Structure formats: structure tokens, C-alpha cells
Amino acid sequence: MGFVLEPEEAQALIAKDPRNREALFPYLNGEDLNSRPDQSPSRWVINFHDWPLEKAESYPDLMQIIREKVKPEREKQNDKGGREVWWRFLRPRPELYVNT
């Protein structure tokens, strides 16, 4: 959940640096679909895709969030892959992404 942001947080990060939009995405879940008449997302997510750490670090505001919320948890895990690529989703499912 360390990748998840409130819509206001995401919009503030985009306003601060429009490049952040390249790694910030609306995150729509089943509750949003069933409880929001406009089906708007109730949260956003930071997604560094399959980017190397160097590219992810070119988004310092987003990396600060991930370093604080995700990295400490990943370092505690037994999953070697999660510890090695702590800035990415642990099990991405690109086939579920909608290209806009």
C-alpha cells in the first residue's frame, strides 16, 4: 500500500512537477465501481513500471515517498526479488493495464 496516494496528494505532486504524471496513475478498484456514480478513482498509485533505479530516482518527490513507505517493508521480507527492486511493484500484471 506504500505506492497508493490520495487523489489530492497525486494532484499536488503533478502540480509541483508535471513530469510526475509519467509515474502517477489513477487506481480504480471494485468499491469505486460500485459506489461512485461517475466511477472516479478514490486513489492514485506510483508506478515505476520496469524502470531501473536510476530512472525512478529522476522523480525525487515520488522516490521520497517510496523510500519512506515501501523500502523499509521490503527490506524485512524474505523475498529476494522484493528486496532487490524495492521501488517497483512486487508482482506486476501488465496485462491488466489500460493503455490510454
Order of alpha helices (4+ residues) and beta strands (2+ residues): beta-alpha-beta-alpha-beta-alpha-alpha-alpha-alpha
